[in-house]
């Protein structure tokens, strides 16, 4: 079988890149091991302004409208809503954070993303906010699991999905690119944290992070808004919330831990004492493919241009991947300049 692109990995990066290339008339096959990946566990949080200093994400003015339109179009195709837009309350944890928030409110570049600051004496019932909070706009979350399920069903119906473990030794580079019975023009690796074991791209400076997430049932009266208090809380409905995420660079496995659960629950109780009685429904863990310079890894291998990577979106995948899919497709098909090109690491990290 001769195709244009063989895509390895059906997480959010691989799925949306495959979708983009198919919409542009390319012949694509997606290979995945069928196991739960980080995209399925992830909260899918979209937050344009992050960090203690309230800094806009890189290229957010372009990436956010692209992502929202992308998920709206996918919702129309599959007759199912995937992106839930919901305001976020950023609870200040110190006077210093409050000062940074006030500074951003006076910056016109942040007008589209920041609302008003509420002082502690006007706090919301059942919410502990001793320094007050800032309302953030254009925030929300992507329901990644149902989206990936719909895309997988679409790929299967088109006969372009294969469930298989990729053995790198089975990939033939000479004299023509080949894997099993497939002869692609290029192979694009969208493997998430597994890329650290890829013989062609393991040299890239990944900075993997394990994160644990809880799904809880509660009886409290909470605002129907995302809460950000160092950790985050997403209200799924009146009685169910998701809370996360831990940040562990040392224990890089996908096993939920008692320590991670306790950490999340203790932080949660500091925000709302009523949630101390919440019932645990699910406890999940996975590994985020973060990068050393906080930018994704996109581009071709320096010695084998028929091999490419599309990876490293970390916790910002739901925001960034739709736009970068379009950028990369433009590069693949029209040789357009590429944002976040891994060429930036050739000299410093690739040893040949």
N, C-alpha and C positions, 0 to 999 in steps of 0.2 A: 504494500500500500504506500503510495507516494502522497505526502501531505506537505503543507507549508510549515506548520509548527506543532511540535510535540511539547505539551506543557506538563511538567511534573509537579503535582500537588494541587488538590482541589480545596484549599482554604480560600479565604476571601480574595487574596492576590491572584492566585491561579484561576479562580472561577471568573472573576470580573475581567481579567486580561483575555481569557478564552472567549468570553461573551463579546468583548469589544472587537476582537479580531474576526469573529464569526460575522458580526454585523458589517464588517468591512469586506466580506466576501472571501475570507481566507479559509482554507481547509485545516482543521485543527483536530487533534486528539488529546484528551486529558487522561493522565494516569494518576491514580491515587491508591494508597494502601487501605483505604476504607475505615481507618481508625479515627477516633476523635482527635481533632486538631485544635490549635490555640484559637482559631477564629470561632469555632463552635462554643468554646468556653467563654470567650471574651464578652464583656458587657456591651461592646459596640458604641461606647460613649463618644459623642462628638462635642467638643468644647473648644471654641476658637481662642479663648484667652486662658492661659494656664500659668502655674508656678506662683511662688511667693510674691513675685514682682508683677504679676498680671500681664504677661507678655503675649502678644498675638502670635499664633503659630505661623511658621514660615509659609508664605504664599496663601494664607487663609482667605484673602479677599477673592482669589480665583478658585481655590480648591473647594471652598464651602458651597458656593452656588452650583458648581459642577457636581458635587456629591449629591446635593439635594435633588437636582434635576435627574441625575442617574437613577436614584432610588425611586423617584416618582415614575419614571419610565418603566422600570422593572415591575413596580406595583401594578401598572396598567397592563403589562404583558401577562403577569401571573394572577391578576385579580386578587391581590393580597397586599396589605400594607406592611412595609418592612421598616421604614424610618418613622420613629415617633418623635416629633418635635415637642420639647417640654422645657420651660424655663428652669434655670438653675439658681439656687441660693448658695452663694459662696460665704460660708461662715468664717469671719475673721478669727484667727487664733491668737492675735496679739495686736497691740497698738501699732506695731511696725507694719503689719499687713494692712491695717486700716489706713495708714498713711499712704501706702502704695496704691490702695484702691482709690483714695481721693485724688491722687495724682493722675491716675488713668482717666478718671471721670472728666478731668479738665483737658484731656487730649482729644481733639476732634477725630483723630484716626480710630478712636475706640467707640465712637458714638453708636455705631450699628450693633455693638456687642455688649455694651454695659448699660444697665438701667439705673436704679436709684439705690442709695445706701440707707438702710434702716438702722436706727440707733438701738442700743440694748433696752431702753425703756419702752420701745414699741415692738418687743419681740413677739414671735408667734407662739401660741399655746403649745405646750409639750416639746418645745425646742429650746435647748440651752445655747444661748449665743451671747456671752458676756461682753463681747466687743462689737456686737451688731453683725450685719451681713449685707452683702452686695448682690443684687439680682443681675444675673447674666442672661443675655438674649441670644437667640439663634443656637441654642444648645439642644441636645436630644440624644437618642440612642438608636442604633441599628439592631434589629432583631436578626442576628447573623445566622442562627441555626435554621429558622424557616427559609431564609433566603438561600442558603447553601443547599438545603434540601430541594427547593424548587429548581435551582440551577442543575443539580445533579440529575434530577428526573428529566430535565430538558436535554442534557447531554446524553443520557441513556437512550431517550426516545430517538435521538438523531444518530445513534450508533457510534458515538465518538468518545465514550467513556470506557475506560478499562480499570478494573480493580486489580492491582498487582503491586508487589514489592519491587522496587527498583534496585537491581544489583548493578552498580556502576560499571562493573567489568563486562556486563552484557552490552554496553554502549560501544558501538564500533565507530571510530573516527576516520579510519582509513579503509578503503580509498574513497568511500562515500559514507555519510552519516547514516547510522542504522541502529534501531533497537527492535529486537524480535523481527516481526514481519513488516515493520514500519520504516519507511525511508523519508525522514523529514528534511526540509531545508535547514531548519534550526531546531535545537532543543532549548527550551526556556525552563529553568529551575525555579520553582515557586514553593520551596520546601519548608519555609519557616525556620525554626531552630535546627532542623536536621541538616541545614546547609553547612554547619560546622564540621560535618563528616564528609562533605562532598569533595572529591579529590581535585576538582577544578576551581572551587570557590571557597574552600575552607580558609584561605589566606586573608579573606576580607575581615576587617576588625569588628566582628560582632561583639555585642555586650549583652549577653542573654540574661533575662530576669524571670525568675519564677514568680507567679502571682496566684493567690488563692482567692476564691469568691464564694460567698454564702448566699443562698436563697432562703428567706425567712417568712414565716407567717406571723402576723401580729394583730393586736386588737386596739392599737393606738390611733389617735386622730392626728394624722400628719398632713402637711400641705402636699398637694398634688404637683410637686416640683422635685427636680433632682437636687440633692443636697451634696455639697462639696465641703468637707471639713478635714482635709488632708487625705482621708479615705473618701469614698463617695457612696451615696445611697440613691438607688433608682426605684421609684414606686411603680410596680408592674400593674397593680390594681389597688383596690381599697384595703386589701389584707395581705398582699405579698410584696416583698421588696427584695432587691439584690444589693448586696453590700460588698465592696472590695476597695482596693485589692492590696494584698501584701506585696512586699518588694524584697526578693531574696536572690542575691547573686551567687550564693555559695552552694545551695542544695538544688542543683538543676535537675529535678525530676518532676513527674506529674502526679505525685502522691499528695493528697490532702493531709494536713498535719493538725494535731491538737494545738500546737503552738500557734499556727496560723489562725485557726478558728478563735482561740482565746484573744489574740491580738485584735482581730476585727470586732469581736463582740465587746471588748473593753472600750475600744475607741467609740463604738456605736453608743454605748451607754453614757459616755461623756457628752453626747449630743442630745439624747433623749432618754431620760431615766425610765420612761414607760416601756422602752424596747428591751429592758432587761428580761422580760417574760416572753420574748419572741421565741417561736418554735423553729428549730432548724429543719428545713426540708431537703436541701441539697448543699453539698460541700464539694467544690471542684477546684482543680489546680491544673495549670499548664505553663508553658514556657514562652515568653514573648521574645521575638527576634529583634531586639533593640540593637542599635549600632553605636559605635564609639562617638561619632560626630553628630548623632541624632538625625541624620538624613538617610533615606533609604538607599539600598544598593540596586542599581539598575544599569544594565549594559552588557557588553560582550567580553568574553575572556580575551586577555591580551595576546595569547598565542593560538587560540582555537576560536575564531570569530563565529563559527557555527554553533557555539554554546553561549548561552546568555543567562542572566540572573534577573529576577524581579522579586525583591525580598527586602526585609529590614524595616518594615513600617512600624513595628512595635505597637505601642498603645494607641497610635493615631491612624491605624489602618482604615477605619471606617470613614474618616475624613479625607485621607490622602489618596487611597487606592483608585477611586474613579478617575480623578484628574490625571494621575500618573499613568493609568492605563491608556488614556488618550495620548499623552506625551510619548509613551513608548511605542504605541502603534504608529504614530506619525514618524518616529525614527525608523522603525522596522520597514515601513512601506514607502516612506518618502525621504528617508535619510535626513530628517529634520534634526537640529541640535537637541541634545538630550539633557534634561534637568536631572540632577542627582547621579550623573554618570560615574560609574566606578573607576573611570580613568583617573579620578582624583587620588586613588590609592595605589595606582600602578607603581609609582616610583618608591613609595615608602613601605609597601607591604608585599608586593608580588616578588618572589625570589626566583621564579622560573622553574 
